[in-house]
Amino acid sequence: MAKQSIKFENQDQQVTFHDGTKNLRLTVVTPAIVQVFQDHGNSQNSYAIEGNKQVKVDYQVTPTDDYVEVTTSELTLDVYADLTLNVYDADKNPLVLDYKGERQTIDKHIDEAHKKIVRSEGHEVSTLSHQDDTYYEVVKQLADDEQIYGLGDKTGYLNKRGYEYDNWNFDEPRPHIETFTHLYKSIPVMFGLKNGRPYGLFFDNTYRSHFDMGKESQHYYFYSAVDGNLNYYILGGNSLKAVISNYTYLTGRVPLPQKWMLGYQQSRWGYSMSQDRVEEIVDKFAEYHLPLEAIHFDIDYMDGYRVFTWDNNKFKHPQEFLSKLKSKGVHVIPILDPGVKQDEDYDIYKEGVAKGYFAKNKDGSVYINRVWPGQSAFPDFGNPAVRDWWGKHCKFLLDSGAAGIWIDMNEPATFDGDMPEDVVMTDEDHPSTLKQLNNVYGHNMARATYNGIKTATGKRPYVITRAAFAGTQKYSTIWTGDNQSIWPHLQMMIPQISNLGMSGFGFAGTDIGGFSADTTPELLTRWIEASIFSPLLRNHSALQVRDQEPWVFGDKVLSIYRKYLHLRYHFIPYLYDCFAAGTRDGLPVMRPLVLNYDDDENVRNLNDEYMVGDQILVAPIVQQGQTARSVYLPAGDWIDLWSGVQYGGCNNIIVDAPIDKLPVFVKMNTILPWGKFVEHMSEEPDDTMKFRLFGDSGSYDHYQDDGVDFKYEDGEYNLYTVTVAENGDASVTLTNNGFAPVYKTIELELTGKELTFKYQEQSKKYTLE
């Protein structure tokens, strides 16, 4: 029997294949990124990818008897006559291979009438529909040695193999456990290690979708969606770091935060019920010499929960009050929810109705559901005009002195039943529905808020959002939502933030101490220790639970809490350096060990350790009552931060960890910046910077800019290279890129001695005193 010929067209880095009934298009974006697209008749805008990411690429298209091979310098893709697809790296190691066997559908005792024939990539498979008869699936082979990461902050463990997940943003009020398939965010990107070879897959589809990571069968994983076009990106790279860098190149990288945003922040639902209560909290931080950068105002500050208002009974002169707090070094971050109170005397509601800016029912009437203000309308954030309108209104809070905006309830969450999927919204330039836009509702709200702040202030905006989609990292920091004061949620923090970091969200955190339920002295202590290096450092709790400020459990807890806040401030220059590096390579600050050591089998399922950049390893205590633990140290030698004891790598060690100790290790021969302790960050540039050497020699590049605006994007920053040679010789080299203030003094702490370098204005160099 003659083999079926493979028909294709090749033009301008697009190779389109035909099987007689449908097409499959490959677009070479970069040597390591290839888009796979099949038109299912759905017009969709990409919310994750902005701008043209395609670069000029040398590639080859080679027909063979069995398949057509598309080759770049980093990937090889073989397309067969039935439009199935196999992907290999440059050395022909398999990465992503279509599964051609029969699906082994789990028997869920569902009547045959509910089974649907689905459109798959290359062949038809009988399986169970989610909710719709027009969805597709992509089924890929699983190797025996294959691990899967990513998907944002899904519950459970670091390695997602063997579990299933949904992408449908949802406000889940129950305590989050590992069996939950979805929460507030939908980040449909997965990263794999197949026999140690890294790859990534990003599915750019905003509709409800599903990942089965080998739960149904150990032989394959699959992705399915209820609607939309088949549209995914194959991500290559010679390391897991390179793959994630390629993903963030595609979807965007975290912009530099203002420096103060890396400091400690305090929040509680209920603080803003009283101006006196806010002042009491701020003054107690000062009394106990606890650093504090921001206090967050929950929904109580508003007039009847109406957005863009102040309750003038509680805050008679908001601008004056916020200015007073700023004079004490404390920023205010008020909350905004999307629900706009249905009130004919309320300007925001009247304006939104008049301009047609709210989501609508099918009959054209404004869709109304109940949230905190009562009956409310919901802005149609998919409409660019609505985003601009919302962003301009953000100026009301900024003019009052707000330093940023916290957005919440934007899944969107509603009280009187879920918002129906047929609610009419806008997909940029054409009508759509919630079915398509639910997963990007929070994303578009974050984009509107970010751009509104940036336009109004010219400073780097501070937006914190609960709901997100792939690419939201360009606009907002995030937190993992309404966790609880329970040990399993402390344990889950590490894999959640680690997977968020790999999924592009390098600025993330959890509610320290837990949001709901009642924390305990031990849990709060271990939580502040475990999260002290998390990029977002915020203690937040609910209205109904016990207080969990640092001082409420007595002097012992207060002393430990203070100790670790002081440690945080010493490390802020290093964290800022990590953020600066992330703008170039897209890698997160807080990361799992597997990201740095993807060739080490011992770290591929490690859930209770993490790294900060490349140099610091943290092994928190996350078990109640535990005072010692095993720590795995990867390749290299490591130095205990507290004792200076050195340990060899590729080794498990037992460390003591009494209640006041967080095990922290620094990689041998590392130089780190060591910031001075302050109770509030200053916008004024520092005159002095200190560096510490851990080991005998090393080199470190330190970044400096004004910490406030976007001039760094135009190249206005300084780089300092601090070097200690093996013979002990030390030097500091400045590369000035237009940022005028430089450190007048640089101190370098070596074993047993300190060196001081002074900046010589005439020569523009540092000399050793």
Stockholm file with secondary structure:
# STOCKHOLM 1.0

chainA/1-769         MAKQSIKFENQDQQVTFHDGTKNLRLTVVTPAIVQVFQDHGNSQNSYAIEGNKQVKVDYQVTPTDDYVEVTTSELTLDVYADLTLNVYDADKNPLVLDYKGERQTIDKHIDEAHKKIVRSEGHEVSTLSHQDDTYYEVVKQLADDEQIYGLGDKTGYLNKRGYEYDNWNFDEPRPHIETFTHLYKSIPVMFGLKNGRPYGLFFDNTYRSHFDMGKESQHYYFYSAVDGNLNYYILGGNSLKAVISNYTYLTGRVPLPQKWMLGYQQSRWGYSMSQDRVEEIVDKFAEYHLPLEAIHFDIDYMDGYRVFTWDNNKFKHPQEFLSKLKSKGVHVIPILDPGVKQDEDYDIYKEGVAKGYFAKNKDGSVYINRVWPGQSAFPDFGNPAVRDWWGKHCKFLLDSGAAGIWIDMNEPATFDGDMPEDVVMTDEDHPSTLKQLNNVYGHNMARATYNGIKTATGKRPYVITRAAFAGTQKYSTIWTGDNQSIWPHLQMMIPQISNLGMSGFGFAGTDIGGFSADTTPELLTRWIEASIFSPLLRNHSALQVRDQEPWVFGDKVLSIYRKYLHLRYHFIPYLYDCFAAGTRDGLPVMRPLVLNYDDDENVRNLNDEYMVGDQILVAPIVQQGQTARSVYLPAGDWIDLWSGVQYGGCNNIIVDAPIDKLPVFVKMNTILPWGKFVEHMSEEPDDTMKFRLFGDSGSYDHYQDDGVDFKYEDGEYNLYTVTVAENGDASVTLTNNGFAPVYKTIELELTGKELTFKYQEQSKKYTLE
#=GR chainA/1-769 SS CCCCCCEEEEETTEEEEECSSCEEEEEEEETTEEEEEECCSCCCCCSSCCSCCCCCCCCEEEECSSEEEEECSSEEEEEETTCCEEEEETTCCEEEEBCCSCCCCCCCCCCGGGEEEEEESSSEEEEECSSCSSCEEEEEECCSSEEEEESSSCSSCSCCTTCEEEECCCCCCSCCCTTCCCCSEECCEEEEEETTEEEEEEECCCSCEEEESSSSCTTEEEEEESSSCEEEEEECCSSHHHHHHHHHHHHCCCCCCCGGGGSCEEECTTGGGCHHHHHHHHHHHHHTTCCCCEEEECGGGSSTTCTTCCCTTTCSSHHHHHHHHHHTTCEEEEEECSCEECCTTCHHHHHHHHHTCBCBCTTSSBCCEEETTEEEECBCTTSHHHHHHHHHHTHHHHHTTCCCEEECSTTTCCSSSCCCTTCEEEETTEEEEHHHHGGGHHHHHHHHHHHHHHHHHSBCCCEEESCEETTGGGTCEEECCSCBSSHHHHHHHHHHHHHHHHTTCCSEECEETCSBSCCCHHHHHHHHHHTTTSSSCEECCCTTSCCCSTTTTCHHHHHHHHHHHHHHHHHHHHHHHHHHHHHHHCCCSEECHHHHCTTCGGGTTCCSCEEETTTEEECCCCSTTCCEEEEEECSSEEEETTTCCEEESSEEEEEECCTTCCCEEEESSEEEECCCCCSSCCSSCCSEEEEEEESSCEEEEEEECCSSBSGGGGTCEEEEEEEECTTSCEEEEEEEESCCCCCSEEEEEETTEEEEEEEETTTTEEEEC
#=GC SS_cons         CCCCCCEEEEETTEEEEECSSCEEEEEEEETTEEEEEECCSCCCCCSSCCSCCCCCCCCEEEECSSEEEEECSSEEEEEETTCCEEEEETTCCEEEEBCCSCCCCCCCCCCGGGEEEEEESSSEEEEECSSCSSCEEEEEECCSSEEEEESSSCSSCSCCTTCEEEECCCCCCSCCCTTCCCCSEECCEEEEEETTEEEEEEECCCSCEEEESSSSCTTEEEEEESSSCEEEEEECCSSHHHHHHHHHHHHCCCCCCCGGGGSCEEECTTGGGCHHHHHHHHHHHHHTTCCCCEEEECGGGSSTTCTTCCCTTTCSSHHHHHHHHHHTTCEEEEEECSCEECCTTCHHHHHHHHHTCBCBCTTSSBCCEEETTEEEECBCTTSHHHHHHHHHHTHHHHHTTCCCEEECSTTTCCSSSCCCTTCEEEETTEEEEHHHHGGGHHHHHHHHHHHHHHHHHSBCCCEEESCEETTGGGTCEEECCSCBSSHHHHHHHHHHHHHHHHTTCCSEECEETCSBSCCCHHHHHHHHHHTTTSSSCEECCCTTSCCCSTTTTCHHHHHHHHHHHHHHHHHHHHHHHHHHHHHHHCCCSEECHHHHCTTCGGGTTCCSCEEETTTEEECCCCSTTCCEEEEEECSSEEEETTTCCEEESSEEEEEECCTTCCCEEEESSEEEECCCCCSSCCSSCCSEEEEEEESSCEEEEEEECCSSBSGGGGTCEEEEEEEECTTSCEEEEEEEESCCCCCSEEEEEETTEEEEEEEETTTTEEEEC
//
